[in-house]
């Protein structure tokens, strides 16, 4: 159950992370973002990133073997990367709509699955 909680928390965390890093590009049409100085946009992004950390830190604490979780440190990092790339791809495709899903994306995800396989292989 801790593994499931870890992955769910990582997914929520990565939604916040994606919007903290890239949201200002999508919502640039909002008047206050369009006219805001760079430091204002950075501070807004940091505010969003705070919520990322509110989910990321518990996910890592719950999931880490040293705290009774099911994952090693390397496994946690590999899971984080897979979740991050998956969430980013979905947000890019369905919210930003700046990309189209192509065959090279399928190949790249196949390699990510292989990376997970090798990271978890005992």
PyMOL commands that set and color helices and strands:
alter all, ss='L'
color gray80, all
select helices_A, chain A and resi 2-29+31-34+38-63+65-67+73-96+103-120
alter helices_A, ss='H'
color red, helices_A
deselect
rebuild
show_as cartoon
